[in-house]
């Protein structure tokens, strides 16, 4: 079982999404929110801040937990995912080698670009109500 964090990082009413490199082992070429595995002994908010810095080069502020979900990636691996509402006032994006593109996405762009499972979580947890049109 793996515990991971994801951040819905909002700036000016838009959400930061990043695109996995096409050659990534899992989810190559798909868009996602920044985040990743929690390291042993690390607290959840520290993990979220570390992942935002590693994947996008951003210093973020964490507002609150938005939702938690769980899914299996294969028959022997389960991920518990905790998603935070975060914001970023400033900063240039500096992507990790794991990602090829970024976008400060509008609601409509999110609905077009995000994978169906992430979109379902956004809709189930009323994430779109947090954003500008």
C-alpha positions as CSV (number, residue, x, y, z in Angstrom):
1,X,0.0,0.0,0.0
2,X,1.3,3.4,-1.0
3,X,0.2,6.8,0.4
4,X,0.5,9.7,-2.0
5,X,-0.5,13.4,-2.0
6,X,-1.7,15.6,-4.9
7,X,-2.2,19.3,-4.9
8,X,-4.8,21.3,-6.7
9,X,-2.7,24.4,-6.9
10,X,-4.7,27.5,-7.8
11,X,-3.4,30.8,-9.1
12,X,-5.7,33.5,-10.5
13,X,-8.6,31.1,-10.6
14,X,-6.7,28.4,-12.7
15,X,-5.3,25.1,-11.7
16,X,-1.7,23.9,-12.4
17,X,-1.6,20.7,-14.4
18,X,1.6,19.0,-15.6
19,X,2.0,16.4,-18.4
20,X,3.9,13.2,-17.7
21,X,6.7,12.5,-20.3
22,X,5.5,10.1,-23.0
23,X,8.1,7.5,-21.9
24,X,6.9,7.4,-18.2
25,X,6.3,3.9,-16.9
26,X,2.8,4.8,-15.6
27,X,0.5,7.4,-17.3
28,X,2.9,8.5,-20.0
29,X,1.6,11.5,-21.9
30,X,-1.2,12.2,-19.5
31,X,-2.0,15.4,-17.5
32,X,-2.2,15.4,-13.7
33,X,-1.8,17.7,-10.7
34,X,1.6,17.8,-9.0
35,X,2.2,15.3,-6.2
36,X,3.6,11.9,-5.4
37,X,4.5,9.4,-2.7
38,X,4.8,10.2,0.9
39,X,8.2,9.2,2.2
40,X,8.6,7.1,5.4
41,X,8.5,9.4,8.4
42,X,7.3,12.4,6.4
43,X,4.2,14.3,7.4
44,X,1.5,14.8,4.7
45,X,1.8,18.6,4.3
46,X,5.6,18.4,4.1
47,X,5.3,15.8,1.4
48,X,2.9,18.0,-0.6
49,X,5.2,21.0,-0.4
50,X,8.2,18.8,-1.3
51,X,6.4,17.3,-4.4
52,X,5.3,20.8,-5.6
53,X,8.9,22.0,-5.4
54,X,10.4,18.9,-7.0
55,X,7.8,18.6,-9.9
56,X,7.1,22.2,-10.6
57,X,9.7,24.3,-8.8
58,X,7.0,26.1,-6.7
59,X,6.7,27.2,-3.1
60,X,3.0,26.6,-2.2
61,X,0.7,27.3,0.6
62,X,-1.7,24.6,1.7
63,X,-5.2,25.5,2.5
64,X,-6.9,22.2,3.4
65,X,-7.5,18.6,2.5
66,X,-10.2,18.4,-0.2
67,X,-10.7,14.7,-0.5
68,X,-9.1,11.3,-0.2
69,X,-9.5,8.3,-2.5
70,X,-8.1,4.9,-3.0
71,X,-7.4,2.7,-6.1
72,X,-5.4,-0.3,-7.2
73,X,-2.7,0.1,-9.9
74,X,-2.4,-3.7,-10.1
75,X,-3.7,-6.7,-8.1
76,X,-0.9,-6.3,-5.4
77,X,-0.6,-2.5,-5.2
78,X,-3.1,-0.1,-3.7
79,X,-2.7,3.7,-3.6
80,X,-4.3,5.9,-0.9
81,X,-4.4,9.5,-2.4
82,X,-4.9,12.6,-0.3
83,X,-5.7,15.7,-2.3
84,X,-5.0,19.2,-1.0
85,X,-6.2,22.6,-2.0
86,X,-3.2,24.8,-2.4
87,X,-2.3,28.2,-3.8
88,X,0.7,29.9,-5.2
89,X,1.1,33.6,-5.4
90,X,4.1,33.8,-7.6
91,X,7.0,31.8,-9.1
92,X,8.2,30.4,-12.3
93,X,7.5,26.8,-13.2
94,X,10.6,24.6,-13.4
95,X,9.4,21.1,-14.4
96,X,11.1,18.0,-13.3
97,X,12.5,15.5,-15.8
98,X,9.3,13.4,-15.2
99,X,7.2,16.0,-16.9
100,X,7.2,17.7,-20.4
101,X,4.6,20.5,-20.2
102,X,2.6,22.6,-17.8
103,X,-0.6,24.6,-18.0
104,X,-2.5,26.9,-15.7
105,X,-5.8,25.4,-16.8
106,X,-9.3,26.8,-16.9
107,X,-12.3,24.7,-16.0
108,X,-12.9,23.9,-19.7
109,X,-9.3,23.0,-20.3
110,X,-9.3,20.7,-17.2
111,X,-12.4,18.9,-18.5
112,X,-10.7,18.3,-21.9
113,X,-7.2,17.4,-20.7
114,X,-7.5,15.4,-17.5
115,X,-7.9,11.7,-17.5
116,X,-11.4,10.4,-16.8
117,X,-10.6,9.0,-13.4
118,X,-9.2,12.4,-12.2
119,X,-12.2,14.2,-13.8
120,X,-14.6,11.9,-11.9
121,X,-12.9,12.7,-8.6
122,X,-13.0,16.5,-9.4
123,X,-16.7,16.2,-10.2
124,X,-17.6,14.0,-7.2
125,X,-15.8,16.4,-4.9
126,X,-17.1,19.7,-6.4
127,X,-13.6,20.9,-7.3
128,X,-14.9,23.0,-10.3
129,X,-16.9,25.2,-7.9
130,X,-13.5,26.5,-6.6
131,X,-12.5,27.9,-10.0
132,X,-13.3,30.8,-12.2
133,X,-15.2,30.1,-15.4
